[in-house]
Amino acid sequence: MNQVTCECGFEVRAGAESQVVDQVLTHVRTDHPDLVGQVTPDVVRGWIELVPD
């Protein structure tokens, strides 16, 4: 399972990396608009942790 946990406490888990990336980018746009443009799909991929289901 792919997981990203934001500093604000938002957490997303999904089997597909692309789902995690999309959800994190949506979260950044809505909750951290100051980071839009800095947080790219490649940055998000670097944040992904693999965790057990």
Backbone as a printed PyTorch tensor [residue, N CA C, xyz], in Angstrom:
tensor([[[ 0.8430, -1.1690,  0.0000],
         [ 0.0000,  0.0000,  0.0000],
         [ 0.8920,  1.2380,  0.0000]],

        [[ 0.5550,  2.1970, -0.8310],
         [ 1.2730,  3.4710, -0.9110],
         [ 0.6120,  4.4690,  0.0270]],

        [[ 1.4260,  5.2160,  0.7740],
         [ 0.8790,  6.1600,  1.7510],
         [ 1.6960,  7.4400,  1.7650]],

        [[ 0.9860,  8.5530,  1.9420],
         [ 1.6160,  9.8450,  2.2070],
         [ 0.8790, 10.4720,  3.3800]],

        [[ 1.6300, 10.9950,  4.3340],
         [ 1.0590, 11.7210,  5.4730],
         [ 1.6020, 13.1410,  5.4330]],

        [[ 0.6900, 14.0910,  5.3770],
         [ 1.0590, 15.5050,  5.3390],
         [ 1.3510, 15.9900,  6.7600]],

        [[ 2.1350, 17.0420,  6.8630],
         [ 2.4330, 17.6540,  8.1630],
         [ 1.1750, 18.1050,  8.8920]],

        [[ 0.1160, 18.4240,  8.1420],
         [-1.1250, 18.9050,  8.7480],
         [-1.9860, 17.7690,  9.2840]],

        [[-1.5800, 16.5250,  8.9990],
         [-2.3360, 15.3740,  9.4780],
         [-3.1140, 14.6580,  8.3890]],

        [[-3.2640, 15.2530,  7.2330],
         [-3.9310, 14.5980,  6.1090],
         [-3.1500, 13.3520,  5.7380]],

        [[-3.8650, 12.2600,  5.5170],
         [-3.2180, 11.0030,  5.1400],
         [-3.9810, 10.3840,  3.9810]],

        [[-3.2410,  9.8470,  3.0480],
         [-3.8620,  9.1520,  1.9240],
         [-3.1480,  7.8310,  1.7200]],

        [[-3.9450,  6.7960,  1.4600],
         [-3.4260,  5.4610,  1.1560],
         [-4.1490,  4.9300, -0.0680]],

        [[-3.4090,  4.2750, -0.9250],
         [-4.0100,  3.6470, -2.1020],
         [-3.0460,  2.6060, -2.6330]],

        [[-3.5990,  1.6550, -3.3410],
         [-2.7720,  0.6190, -3.9440],
         [-1.9410,  1.1400, -5.1010]],

        [[-2.5020,  2.0900, -5.8260],
         [-1.8120,  2.6340, -6.9990],
         [-1.1170,  3.9440, -6.6470]],

        [[ 0.1410,  4.0350, -7.0280],
         [ 0.9170,  5.2540, -6.7890],
         [ 0.2380,  6.4740, -7.3940]],

        [[-0.3080,  6.3210, -8.5870],
         [-0.9370,  7.4490, -9.2780],
         [-2.1240,  8.0000, -8.4980]],

        [[-2.8640,  7.1470, -7.7980],
         [-3.9920,  7.6080, -6.9860],
         [-3.4980,  8.4710, -5.8230]],

        [[-2.4220,  8.0450, -5.1940],
         [-1.8520,  8.8130, -4.0840],
         [-1.3750, 10.1690, -4.5890]],

        [[-0.6740, 10.1710, -5.6910],
         [-0.1620, 11.4300, -6.2560],
         [-1.3190, 12.3790, -6.5480]],

        [[-2.3620, 11.8880, -7.2010],
         [-3.5090, 12.7420, -7.5450],
         [-4.1810, 13.3040, -6.3010]],

        [[-4.3800, 12.4710, -5.2930],
         [-5.0520, 12.9310, -4.0730],
         [-4.2040, 13.9370, -3.2990]],

        [[-2.8960, 13.7160, -3.2590],
         [-2.0240, 14.6690, -2.5680],
         [-2.0070, 16.0090, -3.3080]],

        [[-1.9390, 15.9860, -4.6200],
         [-1.9370, 17.2450, -5.3820],
         [-3.2480, 18.0010, -5.1870]],

        [[-4.3590, 17.2930, -5.1110],
         [-5.6510, 17.9260, -4.8320],
         [-5.6380, 18.5380, -3.4350]],

        [[-5.1050, 17.8090, -2.4660],
         [-4.9930, 18.3130, -1.0910],
         [-4.1370, 19.5830, -1.0490]],

        [[-3.0310, 19.5740, -1.7530],
         [-2.1560, 20.7570, -1.7790],
         [-2.9060, 21.9550, -2.3520]],

        [[-3.6340, 21.7420, -3.4460],
         [-4.3740, 22.8530, -4.0710],
         [-5.4180, 23.4390, -3.1180]],

        [[-6.1100, 22.5860, -2.3620],
         [-7.1850, 23.0840, -1.5090],
         [-6.7010, 23.5650, -0.1430]],

        [[-5.7300, 22.8860,  0.4490],
         [-5.3330, 23.2000,  1.8210],
         [-3.9900, 23.9180,  1.9530]],

        [[-3.1740, 23.8740,  0.9250],
         [-1.8480, 24.5090,  0.9750],
         [-1.5700, 25.2390, -0.3480]],

        [[-2.4370, 26.1840, -0.7230],
         [-2.2810, 26.8330, -2.0380],
         [-0.9430, 27.5480, -2.2150]],

        [[-0.2910, 27.8950, -1.1270],
         [ 1.0170, 28.5470, -1.2280],
         [ 2.0860, 27.5990, -1.7710]],

        [[ 1.8110, 26.2960, -1.7430],
         [ 2.7850, 25.3040, -2.2280],
         [ 2.5280, 24.8440, -3.6590]],

        [[ 1.4140, 25.2920, -4.2390],
         [ 1.1160, 24.9210, -5.6240],
         [ 2.2560, 25.3950, -6.5090]],

        [[ 2.7180, 24.5440, -7.3590],
         [ 3.8520, 24.8660, -8.2240],
         [ 5.1580, 24.3310, -7.6770]],

        [[ 5.2620, 24.2450, -6.3630],
         [ 6.4560, 23.6750, -5.7400],
         [ 6.3140, 22.1740, -5.5540]],

        [[ 5.0770, 21.7320, -5.2740],
         [ 4.8140, 20.3120, -5.0560],
         [ 4.3690, 19.7150, -6.3870]],

        [[ 5.2760, 19.0150, -7.0150],
         [ 5.0200, 18.3880, -8.3130],
         [ 4.7560, 16.8960, -8.1130]],

        [[ 4.2680, 16.2160, -9.1390],
         [ 4.0980, 14.7640, -9.0180],
         [ 5.3860, 14.0530, -8.5980]],

        [[ 6.5230, 14.4850, -9.1030],
         [ 7.7920, 13.8550, -8.7160],
         [ 8.1050, 14.0770, -7.2400]],

        [[ 7.7950, 15.2560, -6.7200],
         [ 7.9950, 15.5310, -5.2980],
         [ 7.1180, 14.6000, -4.4700]],

        [[ 5.8590, 14.4720, -4.8640],
         [ 4.9300, 13.6000, -4.1280],
         [ 5.4230, 12.1580, -4.1520]],

        [[ 5.9050, 11.7060, -5.2950],
         [ 6.4260, 10.3250, -5.3770],
         [ 7.5600, 10.1030, -4.3760]],

        [[ 8.3360, 11.1260, -4.1150],
         [ 9.4110, 11.0260, -3.1370],
         [ 8.9070, 10.9360, -1.7070]],

        [[ 7.6800, 11.3470, -1.4680],
         [ 7.0800, 11.2850, -0.1390],
         [ 6.3920,  9.9550,  0.1450]],

        [[ 6.1460,  9.1740, -0.8870],
         [ 5.3710,  7.9310, -0.7130],
         [ 6.1570,  6.9220,  0.1180]],

        [[ 5.4380,  6.3650,  1.0960],
         [ 5.9750,  5.2690,  1.9110],
         [ 5.1840,  4.0150,  1.5480]],

        [[ 5.8610,  2.8950,  1.5180],
         [ 5.1650,  1.6230,  1.3210],
         [ 4.8430,  1.0530,  2.6880]],

        [[ 3.5520,  0.7970,  2.9320],
         [ 3.0990,  0.2640,  4.2130],
         [ 2.2500, -0.9770,  3.9760]],

        [[ 2.1490, -1.8450,  4.9800],
         [ 1.3090, -3.0280,  4.8190],
         [-0.1670, -2.6460,  4.6450]],

        [[-0.9220, -3.4780,  3.9600],
         [-2.3580, -3.2290,  3.7570],
         [-3.0840, -3.3150,  5.0710]]])
